[in-house]
Amino acid sequence: MNISFRQQLNSAMSLSGLGDWRSPVDAPDLKRPESRPQDLPGDGNIAAVLILFCDRESADEPDLLLTQRAITLSNHPGQISFPGGRLEPGESLRQAALRETEEEVGILESEIEIVGQLTSVYIPPSDFLVTPFVGCLQGVPEFRRCHREVEQIILTPIHHLMNPATLTNGIVTRSNGESLRVPCYRVGDHQVWGATALMIGELIERLSRVSG
């Protein structure tokens, strides 16, 4: 992996906080709470995802790994996300992110170096609190897609996501059938919105603050 980018990523992840920064993809109409409402019954669900940078052949900058969730899944079918899933008994959030990445796209834990984590995001429709970890994979990946969970694997250069023109608006349909116009990132024919976009937004902000 390009040394200058790796240094930039390390510096970005070491930032202690972003002050009063507000994500450009936060959609007020979604009425997304920052944390799980106290009046909900039970303990809710805990999950972790991995934001993974992968090297490309003949390129100075790595790709960011995204997945399209299988359309047969009960939660968030067909949406663009990071590999990850529910915390299992006895494991840490970090372990969950690495295990799910291996299960979904076939990248072994031993091939990944975790460089930090981002702010946890609460997802109301599925009642999940999701913690994103950021990692690097040395070398060009050899993916083994889990067809039951992943519709397709998507790789995109980070500079594409950092381009202001990539941030736009799209129409999404929520689980209750309601259609909303929301800010999103365009990646090919896909629109990345919701929790995944919020995580990307924080990552971009961190990288932007150390790239100058």
C-alpha positions in Angstrom: 0.0 0.0 0.0 1.3 3.5 -0.9 3.2 4.8 2.1 1.9 8.3 1.9 -1.7 7.1 1.9 -1.1 4.8 4.8 0.5 7.6 6.7 -2.5 9.8 5.9 -4.9 7.1 7.0 -3.1 6.6 10.3 -3.1 10.3 11.0 -6.8 10.5 10.1 -7.7 7.7 12.5 -5.6 9.2 15.3 -7.7 12.4 15.4 -9.3 12.5 18.8 -12.6 14.1 17.6 -14.3 16.1 14.9 -15.7 18.9 17.1 -19.1 20.1 16.0 -18.8 18.6 12.5 -22.1 17.4 11.0 -22.2 14.8 8.3 -23.3 16.1 4.9 -25.3 12.9 4.4 -27.4 13.2 7.6 -31.0 13.3 6.5 -33.3 15.1 8.9 -36.4 13.6 7.3 -35.3 10.1 8.4 -35.5 11.3 12.0 -32.5 9.0 12.9 -31.7 9.1 16.7 -28.0 9.3 17.6 -28.5 6.5 20.1 -31.0 3.8 20.9 -34.2 5.3 22.5 -34.5 4.4 26.1 -38.2 3.6 25.8 -37.5 0.6 23.5 -37.9 -2.8 25.1 -34.9 -5.2 25.5 -31.3 -4.5 24.9 -31.3 -4.0 21.1 -28.8 -5.6 18.7 -25.0 -5.0 18.6 -23.0 -5.3 15.4 -19.7 -4.3 13.8 -18.6 -3.7 10.2 -15.2 -3.4 8.5 -14.2 -0.5 6.2 -11.4 -2.2 4.3 -8.8 -0.6 2.0 -7.4 -3.0 -0.6 -4.5 -2.5 -2.9 -5.0 -2.4 -6.7 -2.5 -3.5 -9.4 -0.6 -0.6 -10.9 -2.3 2.0 -8.7 -0.9 4.3 -6.0 -4.2 4.5 -4.1 -6.1 1.6 -2.7 -9.8 0.8 -3.3 -12.5 0.9 -0.6 -14.5 -2.3 -0.3 -18.2 -2.2 -0.4 -20.8 -4.9 -0.8 -24.3 -5.1 -2.0 -26.5 -7.1 0.4 -28.3 -10.1 -1.1 -31.8 -9.2 -2.1 -33.2 -12.2 -0.2 -32.0 -10.9 3.2 -34.7 -9.9 5.7 -32.9 -6.7 6.8 -31.9 -4.0 4.3 -32.0 -6.3 1.2 -30.0 -5.0 -1.8 -28.5 -2.1 0.0 -24.9 -1.1 -0.2 -23.0 -1.8 3.0 -19.7 -2.8 4.5 -19.1 -6.4 5.4 -20.1 -7.1 9.0 -22.8 -8.4 11.2 -24.1 -9.3 14.6 -21.9 -9.7 17.7 -21.8 -13.3 18.8 -21.5 -14.4 22.5 -18.0 -14.1 23.8 -16.4 -12.1 21.0 -15.4 -8.4 20.8 -16.7 -5.9 18.3 -13.4 -6.1 16.5 -13.5 -9.9 16.3 -17.1 -9.7 14.9 -16.1 -7.3 12.2 -13.2 -9.5 11.1 -15.2 -12.8 11.3 -18.0 -11.4 9.3 -15.6 -10.1 6.7 -14.1 -13.5 6.2 -17.6 -15.1 6.0 -18.9 -12.6 3.5 -16.0 -12.0 1.2 -13.4 -14.5 2.1 -10.6 -12.2 3.4 -8.8 -13.9 6.3 -8.3 -12.1 9.6 -4.6 -12.7 9.3 -4.5 -10.6 6.1 -6.0 -7.5 7.7 -4.5 -4.8 9.9 -7.0 -2.7 11.9 -5.9 0.9 12.1 -8.8 2.4 14.1 -12.6 2.7 14.5 -15.2 5.3 13.7 -18.3 6.5 15.6 -21.0 3.9 16.2 -24.2 4.4 14.2 -27.7 3.4 15.4 -30.0 1.9 12.7 -33.6 2.2 13.8 -35.4 -0.1 11.3 -33.4 -3.1 12.5 -32.6 -1.8 16.0 -28.8 -2.3 15.6 -26.0 -0.2 17.0 -23.2 -0.7 14.6 -19.5 0.0 15.2 -17.3 0.5 12.1 -13.6 -0.5 12.2 -11.1 0.6 9.5 -8.5 -1.8 8.2 -5.9 -2.3 5.5 -5.2 -5.3 3.3 -1.8 -5.7 1.8 -1.8 -7.0 -1.7 -4.5 -7.5 -4.3 -7.4 -9.4 -2.7 -8.7 -12.7 -3.8 -12.4 -12.6 -2.8 -14.7 -15.5 -2.1 -18.2 -14.1 -2.0 -20.8 -15.7 0.2 -23.7 -15.8 -2.3 -26.3 -16.2 0.5 -25.4 -12.8 2.0 -23.6 -10.8 -0.7 -25.1 -9.9 -4.1 -21.9 -8.4 -5.4 -18.6 -7.0 -4.3 -17.9 -3.3 -5.2 -14.5 -1.7 -5.2 -14.2 2.1 -5.5 -11.2 4.5 -5.2 -11.3 6.7 -2.1 -10.6 9.7 -4.2 -14.0 9.1 -6.0 -15.8 9.2 -2.7 -13.9 12.3 -1.7 -14.9 14.1 -4.9 -17.7 16.6 -4.0 -19.5 15.6 -7.2 -20.0 12.1 -5.8 -22.2 13.4 -3.1 -25.7 13.9 -4.5 -29.4 13.1 -3.7 -31.4 10.0 -4.5 -34.8 8.5 -3.9 -34.9 5.6 -1.5 -37.8 3.4 -0.3 -37.8 2.5 3.4 -39.0 -0.8 4.9 -42.4 0.7 5.5 -42.8 1.5 1.8 -42.3 5.2 2.3 -40.2 7.0 -0.4 -37.8 9.7 0.6 -35.3 12.0 -1.1 -32.0 11.6 0.8 -28.3 12.6 0.3 -26.1 9.8 -0.9 -22.8 8.9 -2.6 -23.0 7.7 -6.2 -20.8 4.6 -6.9 -21.4 3.4 -10.4 -25.1 2.6 -10.7 -25.5 2.4 -6.9 -26.5 5.0 -4.3 -24.9 4.7 -0.9 -27.1 6.2 1.8 -28.1 5.7 5.5 -25.7 4.2 8.0 -23.0 3.3 5.4 -23.0 6.8 4.0 -22.7 8.3 7.5 -19.6 6.1 8.1 -18.1 7.1 4.8 -18.8 10.8 5.6 -16.8 10.6 8.8 -13.9 8.7 7.1 -13.8 11.4 4.3 -13.9 14.2 6.9 -11.0 12.7 8.8 -8.9 12.1 5.6 -9.7 15.6 4.4 -8.4 17.2 7.6 -5.0 15.6 7.3 -4.5 15.7 3.5 -3.6 19.3 3.4 
